[in-house]
Amino acid sequence: MTREALTGPPPEPFTARCVVCHRRTTAPVAVRHTGSPSGGNAVTLYACPAHASSVAPGPFGDEFAPEAEGLEGREGLEGAA
């Protein structure tokens, strides 16, 4: 740890723009994680605490991966039935 880290100004808080009221908030709540169809960067959408409960939650991270849906190890079983 350095002296500057202890005596310098604190870092700026993380802020995000609310998807409902479009105001900046220093207490953002992640409400949706969207990926690009072309495989580009994923984007996390945030809401302010006042609007977080009114936004329908969306997928986060790897929710649609086969492991998340319980489909692991089922490849090749389509014609077995």
Secondary structure by P-SEA (a helix, b strand, c coil): cccccccccccccbbbbbcccccccccccccbbbbbccccbbbbbbbcccccccccccccccccccccccccccccccccc
